[in-house]
Amino acid sequence: MIVPVMPGAEDLIIILLMAFAYDLLLNEPPSAIHPVVWMGRIIHRLKEAAPASNRRLYGIFLALFTIGFASALAYAVLLVLSVESVPRILRLLVAAYFLKATFAVRCLFEAGRKVSSRLDAGKLDEARREVSMYVSRDTSKLDENHVSSAIIETTSENYVDGILSPLMFYAFFGPFGLIAAYVFKAASTLDSMVGYKNEKYLKLGWFSARTDDVFNWLPARISPIFISVSALIVNIFSGDRKKLSASDAFRLGLAEGLMTPSPNSGYPMASTAGALRVRLEKPNTYRLGERYTDYPVAEDIWLASRLILTASFMAVGASALVIYLIYI
């Protein structure tokens, strides 16, 4: 077995910063060379081959096989990092490319921008169609308030599983951080593809869903800290725009974090509702921030996007600090 030379703390931080810069400056890579797309194709093929019986056991196999593939892929990247004959900058770029695949900041920001711009232009039907790409609910009859709520909910929810969690896995596992981030990303992708509570996936996806819940448990519960501090930072640069409430973000995140069906998604969503001081509502499912009288509008989407973008910068900075303090 070939054992890679594990990257040191300096390289880990450089890889992290390069991956973050890549995410902000460039679009997602083509699907043919996108590691998460590779995971998705494996999951799709395995779930299509699922037997009619023993689906719970097969679901465990499906999850472990996918996680094993993701781990092997990250391990191969670490092997590339060990090849001294390859220029160091090229090795770091390869590692940054693969780390970038585990989180997505620009995608969240762009989603909010597209929906808010359509609402600002009075194109409600287009805004409904746009938001339907990001949420599972029926958006065809949503009014402006509930379209705004839907995109703010998904933006804040994905701050945890799409940004904070993979970065925490990368930081705390140090030299094995890329492998840990890929294990997390595999679990997250599994949950998004088979982790549904319906007749088709209840047994097949239960292990994937529970694994994702466990992996996101701690990041979700510390997300109110990142979001509330980010509210303070956004206020400094907001000018005459609506001000955010850092105290409400923190208090509501803790108070209403468990008011959604998911054990984790409520924390960042409630924190964002508190920061904006608006109600976020998925009809017939949950309502966060009921103490507030206003529902969100297009301006709040823009504010929420800035809030989550700032919180993403904080997550990267905190991850770099963890690596520095633990591994240097």
N, C-alpha and C positions, 0 to 999 in steps of 0.2 A: 504493500500500500504506500502510495506517495503522500508524504506529509508536507503540507505547505509551510513556508516560513510566515508566521502570523504577523500582520502589520502592526507597527508600533502606534503609540498614541498620536504622534504627529501626523502620520499618514492617515489614521482614522479621521482626524479632524479635517485634514485637507480634502479627503474623499467626501466627507459630509458637506462641506461648504461648496465644493464643485458640483455635487449632485443637486444641491439647492439652487445654485445659480443656473444650472442646466434646466431645472424645472421651471424657473421663472422666465427665462429668456427664450426657450425653444418650445415648440409644440411636442406632443407625444410622438414617439417614433412610429414608423409604419408597423402594422400588425405582424408582418412577417418576421420582424426582429424584436418584437416586444415580449419580454419574459412573462408578463402577466397574461398576455394572450395565449402563450404556450400553455400555461397552467389551465386557462379556461378551456382550451381544446381538449386537454387530457380529461378534465372533469366532465366535459360534454360527452366524450366518447364512453367514459366509464358509466355515467348515469344512463346513457341510452342502452347500455348492455346489462343494466340491473335486472336481476331475476325477479319473478313474481313473488317468490318466497324468500325467507331469510333476509329481508331488505335491511333490517337494522344491522345485522352482521356485515352485510355487503357495504353498507354505508360507512362502517368503521374502516373496512379495507380501502374504499374509495378515498377517504380522508387521509389515511396513513400513506397510501401510495402517492397521492398528490404532494403531501408534505415532504415525503422522501425525495421526490423528484426536485422540489424546490430547494431542499437542503443540498442535494448533489450539485445542482446548478450553481449555487452560491459557493460551494466548496471548490468547484472548478475555477471560479473567478479568483478565489484565494490562491489557487495554484498558479494562475497567470501572474498574480502579484509577486510570486516567489521567483519568477524567471528573471534573473539579473541581466541576461543578455538583451532583454527588451528594455528600451529607454524608460526611465522611471516615470516621466510625465505621461507616457502612453499607458503604462500599467495603472496609474492613478485615474486616468480618464476612463479606462475600461471599468474599473471598480465603481467610479462615480456614476457611470451610465447604468450599471446594474442596480446600484442603490437607489437611484432616482426612480426606478420602476416600482419601488415599494411605497412611495407616497406621491400625492398629487395636490399641489397648492394652486397652481395656475388654473387647472380645470375647474376648481370650485369658484375661484374668483370670476372666471369667464362665464360660468353658468349664471351667476347672479347678475353680471353686467348685461347679458343678453335678455334676460327676463325683464329687468328694470327698464331697459331702453325701449322695449316693446310696450310696456305699460305707460311710460312717459309719452310715447307717440300715440297713445289711445288705441293701440292694437291688441285688445284683450284676447281675441281668439288666437292670435299668434303667440301671445304670452302663455295661454293655456297649453298650446301644442308644445311650446318650448319646455315648459316645466314638466310636462308628461314624460320627457326623456330622463328625468332625474328622480321621479317619485313613482310609487306603485299605485297610488290612489287614482280614481277617475277624476280627471281635471276638466272634463268637457263643460261642466256647468258651474265651475268655481267663479266667484266674483273677484274683483281686484284684490280685496283684502285677503282672501283665502289663497289666491295665486301667490301673493307676496309671502304669506305665511308658509306655504309649501316649500318655496325655494329657500327661505331663511332656515326652516327646519332641517332640510337636507344638507345645506351648507354647514350648519353648526354641528349636526350629527356626524357628518363625515370629517369634521376636524379631528375627532378622536380616532376613528378607525382608518382614516385616510392620511393622517399626518402625525398626530401626537404618538399614537401607539407604535407604529413602525420605527419612529425615531427613538423612542424609549428603548425598544428592544435592541436597536443598533448600539445605542450608547452604553447601556448597562452590561451588555455581553462583550464589550470591548473587542479583543482580537477575533472573537467568534460572532461579532455583531452583524456582519452581513448575512451569515447563516441564520441567525435569530430573526433578523428582519424578514428573510424569505420564508421562514417557518410561519411567522405571523401573517405575511401576505397570502400565503397559501390558504391558511385557515380563514382569512377574511374573504378570499375569492370563493372558497367552498361555501361559506355562509350565504354569499350573495347569489349563488347558483342553485344550491340545494337546501338551504336552511329555512325553508318555508313551512309554516304550520298548516298545511292542507293535506288532503288525503294522499296525494301523489308523493309528497316529500316528507311527511311526518316521521316515518321510520327511516327512510333513506338518508335524511339530512339531520337527524337529531344529534348525532355525534359531532358533526361539523358545526351546528349551531351552538351547542354547549361549549365546544372548544373556543369558538370566537367570543362567546360571553366571558369565559374565564380570562382570555388574553386581554380583553378590553376593560376588565373590571377596575383595575387600579388607574389606568390612564383616564377613564371616564370620570372617576371621582376626584382627580386632581385638576381636571379641565376647568372647573370654575375659578381656580386660582389664575390660570393663564388668561382666561377670558376677562376676568375682572381687572387685572393689571393692564391688559391690552386696552380696556375701555378708558383707563386713565391716559394712556399714551395717545389714543386716537383723539381724545378731547383737546390735547395740547395743540394738535395740528388741524383741528376742525374749523377754526375761524368762527364764522357766524352760523355754521350748521348746527343742527340739533345736537345737544350734548348727550353723552351716554352716562349711565349710572353704574359706577364700579361697585358700590355697596349693594345695590339691588341685584347686580349680576352674581355676586358671591352668595348673598342670602337666598335668592330664589333658586340658584343652582343646587344648593344643599337641601332646601326645603321641599322642592318639587322634582328632584332628580329621579324619583321612583314612581312618578305618576304616568309613565308610559308603559306599554306592554313589554318593551325591551328593558332589561335590567341596567342598561348602560346609556342608551341614547338620550334619556331624559336629562341627564346632567348638563351636557353642553347646550342642549336646546333651551332648558329652563334658564341657564345662565345668560344666554343670548336674549331671551325674552326680557329678563331683568335688566340687562344693559340697555335695551331699547325702550323699556317700559311699555311693552305692548303684549297683547294676547297672541299666542301661537296656538293654532287649533287644527287638528285633523278631525273633521266632522264624524261624530258617533264613535270616536276612539279616545281622544284625550284633549284637554285644554290646559295650557300652561300660562301662568300669569293672569289668572282670573281677577286678581285685585286691580288690574288696569282696565280702563274703559275703552282704550283705542286698540284697533286691529292694525297690523302693519300696512304700509303703502309702499309705492316704488322707492321713495327716498330711504325708507328703512332697509330695503334690500341692499342698496349701495352702502349704507352704514354698516350693516351686518357683514358684508363682504370685506370692508376695510378692517372691521374688528377681527375677523377670522384670519385675514392676511397678516395683521400685526401679531396675533397669537401664534401664527406659524413661524414668524421670525423669532419670537420668544422661545418656541419649542426647539428650533435649531440651535439657538444660543445656549439654552439649558442643556441640550444634548452634548454640545461641544464642551461645556463646563464640566459635565459629569465625566466625560472621557479624560479630560485634563486632570481632574482631582483624583480619579481612581487609578488611572493607568500610567500617569507620568511619575 
